[in-house]
Amino acid sequence: MFAAYHNHTTLSEGKTSVSERYDAAFGKGVRDLGISDHFCVFPDGSTRPWSMVSSKVDEYISEIRSYNRGPSAFAKIGLEIEWFTDHHSILPPLIEGLELDFRMGSLHHVGEAFFDDCFSPKRSEEDRLEMWRK
């Protein structure tokens, strides 16, 4: 059985909608699909442009549920949740009680520095190495 759990849609940084992701996965034989859009909320409450905002989470959950067509084509609902030091006061109220099938932890930042950005073609080799040294 093919499984895929690290999938993003246009609700975060993905290039396809929930329906396109769902149809493509099940059309290619994936039978265990998890959709896990980015959920990045800084300790001050701000977000990144590539992250789903908290006001869209209920819509996201409902949309994924609406495409589920029985046990042979069932998408699990998840979030890829960014973790920051001192996050314990802001994150739990936003995610507790959500009807998620799974949560995927992620670490794309060191402090406020976005270290995944080191792969950007806009950065010089020297800049990329400096980000990794930090």
N, C-alpha and C positions, 0 to 999 in steps of 0.2 A: 504494500500500500504506500502510495506517495503522500507525504505530509509537508505542509508549509505553514509556518507560524509568523514569520517576520515579513509581513506585507503591509504596505502603506497605500492609502488612497488619496484623492485630492483634498480630503479633509485635513491632511497634514502635508507632507512633501511628496506624496505619490503623484504619478502621472495619469492614473486611471481612477474612475469612479468605483464605488462599492460594487455596482452591478457589473461593470467591465471586469473587475478583478475576480469576482465570483464566477462569472461565465467563463472567463479564460482558464481559471484554475480547474474547475470541474470539467470543462471541455477537454483539457489535457490529461485527465485521469487523476488529478489530486482528489483524494477522498477525505482528507483530514486537513481542513483549511482553517487557519486562524488569521484574523485581520487585526493588526496591532499598530494603529496610527500613533505618531509621536504625541506625547503629552508632556510638555516641558514648561513648568511654571517655576520661575525663580523665587527664592525666599521672600523677595519684596512684592510678589504677586504678578510681576511682568512676565511676558511670554516671548518666544522667538517667532519670527514670521513663518517658519516651517512647522510649527506646532499647532495642533488642534487647540482651540480655546475652550475653556471649561463650559461656556454657554452652549457649545455644539455637541457635548458628549451624549446627552439624551437623544438627540437627533441621530447621531452616529449609531448608538445601540439599536434604536428603532429601525433604522435603515437596514442594518445587517440582518436583524431578525426577520424583516419583511421578505428577504430573499431566500430564507431557509425553506427547503422543499422536501422535508423528510430526512430520514437517517442516511440516505445515500448521497445527499447534497446539502450538508449542514455546515455552516461556517461558525466557528467559535469566535466570540467577541473578546478582544483584549485591548490593552493599551501598552505602548512602550513608554514607560514612565522614567523620566530623568530624575536622578537623585543629586541633591546638593547637601553639603554640610549645613546644619541648622534648618533643615527642611521639615523637621518633625512638627512644626507649628502650622505650616501652610498646607502641606500635602494631604494629611488624613481627612480633613473636612471636605476636600474636593473629590476624594476617591472612595471613601468608606460608603458603603450602601449601594454603590454602583453594581448593576447586574452584569458582572464580567465573568467570563469563563477562565481567563488567565490574565496575569500581569507580567510584563516583561520589563525587568530593570535595565536601565541604560546609564552610561556615564560618558557624555560627550563633552563635558566641561571639566576643567580643573580651576576651581574658583569660578571666576566669570569668564575665563578664557575658553573659547570654543576650540578644542584641539582637533576635532575632525576637519576643521577648516584648513589644517596644514596641508591637505591634499589638493586644495584649490589651485587650478592652473594660474590664478592671479598672483600667487605667492612665489617668491624666488626660492631656490634651493636653500639659501642661507636662512630665510625666514622660517621655512619648514623645520629645519634643524633646530633653530632657536625655540620654536614652540615645543618640540619634543624634549628639549633640555629642561624647560620649566617644569 
